[in-house]
Amino acid sequence: MRWNARAYDSSFGYVSPQGAPLIELLDPRPGERVLDLGCGTGVLSAEIAARGTTVLGVDGSATMIEVARAHHPELDFLVGDGAAFTVPMTFDAVFSNAALHWMGRDPDGVIQCVRNALVPGGRFVAEMGGAGNCAALTSAMLTAWREYGLPEPELPWYFPSPAEYALRLEKGGFTVRLLEYFDRPTPLDECPGGAADWVRMFAGSLLDMVPPATAEPLLRRVNELAAPALRRESGWMADYVRLRFAAVRA
């Protein structure tokens, strides 16, 4: 997945503010070491560090890490695959916001890497897309692709049910202490192009396989299909469903 870090921070800035309740759940304490997995441009890494912790941010995107290092030179960041990263020390906690659903190729591998990065009794606190996340958005995409005679795109996300992910955590050596599953409709305030802008940001790689002359009409059709469910008088909404959990390394 390729990322436009500038657009991610500006047009889609809600990704970071929505992480505030998750930081409270993490409850970082002075002197702790925290790994921020899928740290993006480091906004939440810096907020966690402001609590007196030592933070290492890890992200699979070199572009995101470059921006994170430029914006937060006092923090440590590294490029790493969520299912294959290694770290030079162990951590008191691993934190992850809106990132685990991008690591669906090997979710058990991700959990194993997180466990390896934690001290015994260390905590894993995260929020990700859950089953049903973006259902209207993805349905509009798949229908538009089909109407234009394009091969069905392989969607790049992993949205597990609460039971599925809890089982993965338990099999991976964690005790689940809290698990919440909830709807969180989110205004796309900075998306004048509606669902089309969301697709450009979060599924842009799928557009690389669309003939250039087809891309804009295709996106207009995505908007038409998504509008009945997602467009309000106040603007466009994203139909997010979230899975938030806290688990402890057994």
KENURO-802108 format. One record per residue: x, y, z of N, C-alpha, C in turn; residue in three letters. Coordinates in steps of 0.1 Angstrom, whole numbers, plus 5000, padded with zeros to 4 digits. Layout:
KENURO-802108
XYZXYZXYZALA;...
end
This chain:
KENURO-802108
500849885000500050005000500950125000MET;500750214991501450344991500650454998ARG;501450535005500750635013501250775009TRP;500350875009500651015008500551065022ASN;501751085028501751125042501151265045ALA;501351355036500851485038499351485038ARG;498751415028497251405028496751325040ALA;497451225044497051155056496951245068TYR;497851335070497851415082496851535081ASP;496551585068495751695067494251655064SER;494051595052492651565048492051455057SER;492951365063492351255071492951265085PHE;493051385090493551405103492751345114GLY;491551305112490751245122491351105127TYR;492151045119492750915122493550935136VAL;494251045137495051065150494151105161SER;493351215160492451245172491651135177PRO;491151045168490250935173491050845182GLN;492450855182493250775190493250815205GLY;492750935208492850985222492250885233ALA;491050825231490550735241491450615242PRO;492150575231492950455232494250485240LEU;494750605240495850645248495450635263ILE;494250685266493750675280493650525284GLU;493250445275493150295279494550245281LEU;495550285273496950245275497450295288LEU;497050415292497550475305499050465306ASP;499750525297501250525298501750595310PRO;502750525316503250585329504750625327ARG;505150725334506550775333507550665335PRO;508550655327509550555327509250435320GLY;508050415314507750295307508350305292GLU;508550185286508950185272507650135265ARG;507350205254506150175246506450175232VAL;506050065225506150055211504850095204LEU;504950185194503750225187503750155173ASP;502950055172503049975159502050025149LEU;502550065137501750135127501650275131GLY;502750335134502750475140502450585130CYS;502450555117502250665108503250775109GLY;502750895109503651015110504051045124THR;503650965134504250985147503451075156GLY;502251115152501451205161501151145174VAL;500651025174500250955187501550915195LEU;502550875187503850845194504250965203SER;504151085197504651205205503751225217ALA;502451195215501451215227501851115238GLU;502150995234502550895244503850935251ILE;504750985243506051025249505951135258ALA;504951225256504651345265504251295278ALA;503851175280503451115293504751075301ARG;505851095296507051055303507650915299GLY;507150865288507650735284508750745273THR;509350635271510250615260509550545249THR;509450605237508650545226509450515214VAL;509150395208509750355195508550345186LEU;508550415175507450405165507950315153GLY;507050215149507350125139506250135128VAL;506650145115505650145105506150085092ASP;505350025084505749955072506050055061GLY;505650185062505850275052507050365054SER;508050355045509250445047508850585045ALA;507850625037507450765036506850815049THR;506050735056505550775069506650795079MET;507550705079508650715089509550835086ILE;509750865074510550985070509851105076GLU;508551115075507851235080507851235095VAL;507651115101507751105116509051155121ALA;510151115115511451155120511651305118ARG;511151365107511251505105510451585115ALA;509251535118508351615128508751585142HIS;509351475145509551435159511051385161HIS;512051465158513451415158513851365172PRO;513151405182513551355196513151215198GLU;512351155189511851015191512550915181LEU;512450795184513050685176511950625168ASP;512250605155511350535146512150445137PHE;511450335133512050245123510950185114LEU;511450155102510550085092510549935095VAL;509349885096509349735099507949675095GLY;508049555090506849475087506149435100ASP;504849455101504149425113504249275117GLY;504349185107504449045109505848985110ALA;506849075109508249025108509249125115ALA;508749225123509749315129510449255141PHE;511649305143512349275155512849405162THR;512949405175513349525182514549485191VAL;515349585194516549555202516349545217PRO;515149565222514849565236513349525238MET;512949485250511549455252510849585258THR;509549585257508749695260507649665270PHE;507249765278506149745288504849735281ASP;504749795269503449805262503649815247ALA;502749755240502649785225501249845223VAL;501249955216500150035213499950035197PHE;498650025193498450035178497050095176SER;497050205168495750265164495550265149ASN;494450205145494050215131495050155121ALA;495750055126496849995118496749845116ALA;496249775126496349625125495549575113LEU;494449645109493649595098494449605085HIS;495549675085496449675073497349565073TRP;497449485083498349375085497749245084MET;496749225075495949105074496648985067GLY;497749005061498448895054498848785064ARG;499248825076499648725086499348775100ASP;498048785104497648845117498248765128PRO;498448635127499048565138500548595139ASP;501148625128502548665128502748795135GLY;501748885133501749015140501648995155VAL;500748915159500548895173501848835179ILE;502448745172503648685177504748785178GLN;504948875169505948975169505649075181CYS;504349105183504049185195504449115208VAL;504048995209504448915221505948915223ARG;506648895213508148885214508749025219ASN;507949135215508449265219508149305233ALA;507249225240506849265253507549195264LEU;507649265275508149195288507049105293VAL;507249005301506248925307505249015314PRO;503948995312502949085318502749215311GLY;503549235300503349355292501949355285GLY;501549475282500149495277500149535262ARG;499149485255498949505241497549585240PHE;497649705236496449795236496249845222VAL;495049815216494949855202493549875198ALA;493349945187492049965180492249945165GLU;491349875159491349845145489949835139MET;489849825126488549795120488049655123GLY;486749645127486249515130485249475119GLY;484749355120483849305110482649405107ALA;482449425094481449525090481949665088GLY;483249685091483849815089483849855074ASN;483349975072483350025058482449945049CYS;481449875054480649785045480049865034ALA;479449975036478850055025479850105015ALA;480950155020482050195012482550085003LEU;482849975008483449865001482449804991THR;481149804995480149754986480049834974SER;480049974976480050064965481150044955ALA;482350024961483550004953483449874945MET;483049764951482949634944481949644933LEU;480749704936479749714926480249804914THR;480849914917481350004906482349924897ALA;483349854904484349784896483649674887TRP;482649614892481949514885481149574873ARG;480449684875479749754865480649794853GLU;481849834856482849874846483549754840TYR;483149634843483849514837485249494842GLY;485549544854486949534859487049404868LEU;488249344868488349234878488049274892PRO;487449194900487149224914488449254921GLU;488449374927489749414934489949334947PRO;491149304950491449234963491649344973GLU;490649354982490649464992491849445002LEU;492549545006493749535013493549535029PRO;492349505033492149515048491649385054TRP;491849375067491449265075490649315086TYR;489349275086488349325096487749205103PHE;488349165114487949035121486749065130PRO;486048955133484948965144485648965157SER;484949015168485549015181485948875185PRO;485048775183485448635187486648585179ALA;486748615167487948565159489248625164GLU;489248755167490448815171490848785186TYR;489848765194490048725208490748585208ALA;490248495199490748365198492248375194LEU;492548455184493848475179494848525190ARG;494348615198495148665209495448565219LEU;494348485223494548385233495548275228GLU;495348235215496248135210497648185209LYS;497848315207499148385206499748415219GLY;499148365230499848385243499448505251GLY;498248555248497748675255496448645263PHE;496248715274495048715282494248835278THR;493048825273492248945269491548995282VAL;491849125285491249185296490049275293ARG;490049325281488949415276488849405261LEU;487549395256487349395242486049465239LEU;486049565231484849645227484649645212GLU;483449635208483149635194481949725192TYR;482149835184481149935183481150005170PHE;480050065166479950145154480550285158ASP;481250345148481750475150481650555137ARG;480450595133480250675121481150795122PRO;481950825112482950935113482851025101THR;482651155104482451255093483751265085PRO;483551275072484651295063484651445060LEU;484951525070484851665069485751725058ASP;486851665055487851725046487851645033GLU;486651585029486551515017485551575008CYS;485851675001484851744992484451644981PRO;485251544978484951454967484251324973GLY;483851334986483051224991483751094992GLY;483050984990483650854990484750834981ALA;484750904970485850894960487150944966ALA;487151044975488351084981488850984991ASP;487950914998488350815007488950695000TRP;488450664988489050554980490450594975VAL;490550724971491950764966492950754978ARG;492550774990493450775001493750635006MET;492750555008492850435015492850305006PHE;492550324993492550214983493250264971ALA;494150364972494750414960495450314951GLY;496050214958496750114950495850034940SER;494650024944493649954935493450034922LEU;493550164923493350244912494450234902LEU;495650194907496750174898496450074887ASP;495549984890495249874880494049904872MET;493550034873492350074865492950164853VAL;492450134841492850224830492650374833PRO;493650454830493550594834492250664830PRO;491750634818490550704814489350664821ALA;489450544828488250494835488250534850THR;489350584855489450604870488350704874ALA;488350824868487450924873485950884872GLU;485450834860484150784859483750674869PRO;484750594872484550484882484350544895LEU;485150644899485050704912483750784914LEU;483250844903481950914903480850804906ARG;481050694900480050584902480050534917ARG;481250524922481350494936480550584945VAL;480750714942479950814950478450794948ASN;478050774936476550754934476050634942GLU;476850534942476350404949476450424964LEU;477450494969477650514983476750614989ALA;476250714981475550834987474350794995ALA;473450704990472250684999472550645013PRO;473650575015473950525029474850625036ALA;475650705029476750775036476750925034LEU;475850975026475851125024474751175032ARG;475051275041474051345049473951495045ARG;473051565051472951705048474151775053GLU;474751725064475951785069477251745062SER;477151645053478351595046478451445046GLY;479551395041479851255040480251195053TRP;479851065055480250995066480950865062MET;481950815070482550685068481850595078ALA;481450475073480650375082481650285089ASP;482350345099483350265106482750185117TYR;483350065119483049975130484349935136VAL;484549965149485849945155485849825165ARG;487049775166487349665175488549725184LEU;488249745197489249795206489549695217ARG;490749675221491049575231492249605239PHE;492349545250493549545259493749405263ALA;495049355261495349225264496749225271ALA;497049115278498349115286499048985282VAL;500349005280501148885277501148785288ARG;500648665285500548565296501948515300ALA;
end
